[in-house]
Amino acid sequence: MQITIISDCADANARGRQEIRYKSLIGDSANLNFIGVSHDLEAAGCLVDALDAYSGTSGIIVVNVAPRGTKEKYPNGIPFCFGKAGNITVVGTPNCFTLAKKLGLMSEIQETDVYTVCSQFLPEEEAMRISESQFRSYEYLPHLTNWIFQGKDINAKIGEIFDFGNDNFVWYVDCFGNCKTTIVYEHDQELRNSTSDYDFIERLTDVPKDGKAYFTKGSSGYKDKRFIEIVLQRQSAAKNLNLEVGSKI
C-alpha cells in the first residue's frame, strides 16, 4: 500500500518517529513517502500534486498541518478527518483539503474525535493518553490511518472542508523562485478576474527575458487542471516581487 505523509512535523526526529510508527502499525505492506511542508496552503497544493502522482491507483495520503488563525474556532485543536478522492483515502486536517475541494476532487469528509475513536479500539487508559497528547500526528493519526486501512467502522460525523472563498494565494515557491498560485488554468474566468497586472503566457519557455513577471501554466495540479505560476525568466519571482507562501495575488 502506497502511503504518502504530508506534514509540517518534518524535522529528522519527528519524521523518523512518524515513519516508524506507520510502518510498525501497518506492516510491510506500507510503502512510505514523506513530504515536509511549512504552511497549510503548501500542504493543500502538495495534496493535489500527490493525488495526481498516484495516477488513479489506490493508496492513502495523510496530510496534517497546524492551521493558522483558527484557535478560537478549535480551542482544543483542529479535528482529524478522512474522505475519498477517487481511489485514494485522504486522512488529516481539513484546512489542508481546500485545493482538492476547489478542483472537485473532494466534497465530503468525516470528522473524528480522538478520544471517541481511540476508545473504540484501545484500552481506556491508552485512549485517554493519546487524546491528551500534544503530538497527535504521531500518537493518533497513524492509528486512525491503520484502522481505516483495516476497514474498521470509524465513529465519525460529517465534517467541513475549509474554503478560502474567491481569493487567490501563493501556495508554493520552488527552488527557482517560481510561485505556484491557487489560480487554476482551466478556470479562465479566474485569470480575467485577477486583480494582478501579470500578462499570461502559456509556456514557460516562451516567457521573454525582459525583466517582467508573467503568469504561466505550471506543472502542478491534477490532470488537465493545472495551477498558474508567477515567473520571472532567469530570475526569482519570489525574491523580486517579495512573494512567499500565503501571499495574496
C-alpha positions as CSV (number, residue, x, y, z in Angstrom):
1,M,0.0,0.0,0.0
2,Q,1.4,3.4,-1.1
3,I,1.1,5.8,1.9
4,T,2.2,9.5,1.5
5,I,2.6,11.6,4.6
6,I,2.5,15.4,4.1
7,S,3.3,17.2,7.4
8,D,4.8,20.3,9.0
9,C,6.2,18.0,11.7
10,A,9.1,17.4,9.4
11,D,12.4,17.7,11.2
12,A,14.5,14.5,11.3
13,N,13.3,13.4,14.7
14,A,9.6,14.0,14.0
15,R,9.7,12.5,10.5
16,G,11.6,9.4,11.7
17,R,9.2,8.7,14.5
18,Q,6.2,9.1,12.3
19,E,7.6,6.8,9.6
20,I,8.5,4.1,12.2
21,R,5.0,4.3,13.8
22,Y,3.2,3.9,10.5
23,K,5.4,1.0,9.4
24,S,5.0,-0.7,12.8
25,L,1.2,-0.5,12.8
26,I,0.5,-1.2,9.1
27,G,3.4,-3.6,8.5
28,D,5.5,-4.5,5.5
29,S,2.7,-3.6,3.1
30,A,3.2,0.1,3.8
31,N,5.4,1.9,1.2
32,L,6.0,5.3,2.8
33,N,6.7,8.7,1.1
34,F,7.2,11.8,3.2
35,I,6.7,15.5,2.0
36,G,7.7,18.1,4.5
37,V,5.8,21.4,4.4
38,S,5.6,24.6,6.5
39,H,2.1,26.0,5.7
40,D,-1.4,24.6,5.3
41,L,-1.7,26.2,1.9
42,E,1.5,24.4,0.9
43,A,0.1,21.2,2.2
44,A,-3.1,21.7,0.2
45,G,-1.2,22.1,-3.0
46,C,1.1,19.2,-2.3
47,L,-2.0,17.0,-1.6
48,V,-3.3,17.8,-5.1
49,D,0.1,17.0,-6.7
50,A,0.2,13.8,-4.7
51,L,-3.3,12.8,-5.9
52,D,-2.1,13.4,-9.5
53,A,1.1,11.4,-9.0
54,Y,-0.9,8.3,-7.9
55,S,-2.3,8.2,-11.4
56,G,-5.6,6.6,-10.4
57,T,-4.1,3.8,-8.3
58,S,-5.3,3.2,-4.8
59,G,-3.5,4.4,-1.7
60,I,-3.6,6.6,1.3
61,I,-2.4,10.2,1.8
62,V,-2.1,11.6,5.3
63,V,-1.9,15.4,5.4
64,N,-1.5,17.3,8.6
65,V,-0.5,20.9,9.2
66,A,-1.3,23.2,12.2
67,P,-3.8,25.7,10.9
68,R,-3.3,29.5,11.0
69,G,-5.8,31.7,12.8
70,T,-8.2,29.0,14.0
71,K,-7.6,28.9,17.7
72,E,-11.0,30.5,18.5
73,K,-12.8,28.0,16.3
74,Y,-10.9,25.0,17.6
75,P,-9.8,25.7,21.2
76,N,-8.9,22.0,21.6
77,G,-7.1,21.7,18.3
78,I,-8.3,21.2,14.8
79,P,-10.2,17.8,14.3
80,F,-8.8,15.0,12.2
81,C,-11.0,13.9,9.3
82,F,-11.0,11.5,6.4
83,G,-12.6,11.2,3.0
84,K,-12.1,9.8,-0.5
85,A,-10.6,11.4,-3.6
86,G,-11.2,8.7,-6.3
87,N,-9.3,5.6,-5.2
88,I,-7.3,7.5,-2.6
89,T,-8.2,7.7,1.0
90,V,-7.2,11.1,2.5
91,V,-6.7,11.4,6.2
92,G,-5.8,14.6,8.1
93,T,-6.8,18.1,9.0
94,P,-9.5,19.8,6.8
95,N,-7.5,23.0,6.4
96,C,-5.3,21.0,4.0
97,F,-8.2,19.8,1.8
98,T,-9.1,23.3,0.4
99,L,-7.5,22.9,-3.1
100,A,-8.7,19.3,-3.5
101,K,-12.2,20.7,-2.9
102,K,-11.6,23.6,-5.3
103,L,-10.7,21.1,-8.1
104,G,-13.7,18.9,-7.4
105,L,-11.6,16.1,-6.0
106,M,-13.1,16.0,-2.5
107,S,-16.6,17.1,-1.4
108,E,-17.5,15.1,1.7
109,I,-15.4,14.2,4.8
110,Q,-15.9,12.5,8.1
111,E,-14.7,14.3,11.3
112,T,-13.4,12.2,14.2
113,D,-12.9,12.9,17.9
114,V,-9.6,11.5,19.1
115,Y,-10.8,10.0,22.4
116,T,-14.1,8.6,20.9
117,V,-12.3,6.8,18.1
118,C,-9.4,5.5,20.3
119,S,-11.8,4.2,22.9
120,Q,-13.4,2.1,20.2
121,F,-10.2,0.1,19.7
122,L,-7.8,0.7,22.6
123,P,-8.0,0.3,26.4
124,E,-9.4,3.3,28.3
125,E,-6.0,4.3,29.7
126,E,-4.3,4.3,26.3
127,A,-7.3,6.1,24.7
128,M,-7.1,8.9,27.3
129,R,-3.3,9.2,26.9
130,I,-3.5,9.6,23.2
131,S,-6.4,12.1,23.4
132,E,-4.3,14.3,25.7
133,S,-1.1,14.1,23.6
134,Q,0.5,17.3,22.1
135,F,1.8,15.3,19.2
136,R,-1.4,13.9,17.7
137,S,0.1,13.5,14.2
138,Y,2.4,10.8,15.8
139,E,0.1,9.4,18.5
140,Y,-3.3,9.4,16.8
141,L,-3.0,9.8,13.0
142,P,-1.1,6.6,12.4
143,H,-3.6,4.6,14.5
144,L,-6.6,6.3,12.6
145,T,-4.9,5.6,9.3
146,N,-4.3,1.9,10.2
147,W,-7.9,1.4,11.4
148,I,-9.2,2.9,8.1
149,F,-6.7,0.7,6.2
150,Q,-8.1,-2.3,8.1
151,G,-11.6,-1.4,7.1
152,K,-12.8,-0.7,10.6
153,D,-16.1,1.2,11.1
154,I,-14.9,4.6,12.5
155,N,-17.2,6.6,14.7
156,A,-17.4,9.9,13.0
157,K,-19.7,12.8,11.9
158,I,-19.9,14.9,8.8
159,G,-17.1,17.4,8.7
160,E,-16.5,20.7,6.9
161,I,-13.7,21.3,4.3
162,F,-12.2,24.7,4.7
163,D,-12.8,27.3,1.9
164,F,-10.8,30.5,1.3
165,G,-13.5,32.0,-0.9
166,N,-12.7,33.8,-4.1
167,D,-9.2,35.0,-3.0
168,N,-6.1,33.5,-4.5
169,F,-2.7,33.0,-2.9
170,V,0.8,31.7,-3.5
171,W,0.9,28.1,-2.2
172,Y,4.5,27.2,-3.0
173,V,7.8,28.7,-4.0
174,D,10.1,26.3,-5.9
175,C,13.9,26.3,-6.0
176,F,14.0,28.7,-8.9
177,G,11.8,31.3,-7.2
178,N,8.7,30.5,-9.3
179,C,5.5,31.0,-7.3
180,K,2.7,28.4,-7.7
181,T,-0.7,30.0,-7.1
182,T,-4.1,28.8,-6.3
183,I,-5.4,30.1,-9.7
184,V,-6.5,27.1,-11.8
185,Y,-5.6,27.2,-15.5
186,E,-8.8,25.5,-16.6
187,H,-10.8,28.3,-15.0
188,D,-10.1,31.1,-17.5
189,Q,-12.5,33.4,-15.7
190,E,-10.1,33.4,-12.7
191,L,-7.4,34.9,-14.9
192,R,-9.7,37.6,-16.3
193,N,-11.0,38.4,-12.8
194,S,-7.5,38.6,-11.3
195,T,-6.6,42.0,-9.9
196,S,-2.9,41.4,-10.8
197,D,-1.1,43.1,-13.7
198,Y,0.6,39.9,-14.9
199,D,0.2,39.1,-18.6
200,F,-0.4,35.4,-19.3
201,I,2.0,33.3,-21.5
202,E,1.1,29.6,-21.6
203,R,4.5,28.1,-21.8
204,L,7.4,28.9,-19.5
205,T,9.9,28.6,-22.4
206,D,8.1,31.4,-24.2
207,V,8.4,33.9,-21.3
208,P,10.7,36.6,-22.5
209,K,13.8,37.7,-20.6
210,D,12.5,41.3,-20.3
211,G,12.6,41.7,-16.5
212,K,8.9,41.4,-16.2
213,A,6.9,38.8,-14.2
214,Y,4.3,36.7,-16.0
215,F,1.5,34.2,-15.4
216,T,2.2,30.9,-17.0
217,K,0.7,27.4,-16.9
218,G,2.5,25.4,-14.2
219,S,3.3,21.8,-13.8
220,S,1.4,21.3,-10.5
221,G,-2.3,20.3,-10.4
222,Y,-4.5,17.4,-11.3
223,K,-4.8,16.1,-14.9
224,D,-5.9,19.0,-17.1
225,K,-6.4,21.3,-14.2
226,R,-3.1,23.0,-13.6
227,F,-2.2,25.8,-11.3
228,I,-1.0,29.1,-12.7
229,E,2.6,30.2,-11.7
230,I,4.1,33.6,-11.4
231,V,7.5,33.5,-13.1
232,L,10.4,35.9,-14.0
233,Q,12.6,34.4,-16.7
234,R,16.1,33.5,-15.3
235,Q,15.3,35.3,-12.0
236,S,13.4,34.6,-8.8
237,A,9.9,35.9,-8.9
238,A,9.6,35.4,-5.2
239,K,12.6,37.4,-4.4
240,N,12.0,40.3,-6.9
241,L,8.3,40.6,-6.1
242,N,8.6,39.9,-2.3
243,L,6.2,36.9,-2.6
244,E,6.1,33.9,-0.2
245,V,3.7,31.1,0.7
246,G,0.4,32.8,1.8
247,S,0.9,36.0,-0.2
248,K,-2.4,37.1,-1.7
249,I,-2.5,37.5,-5.5
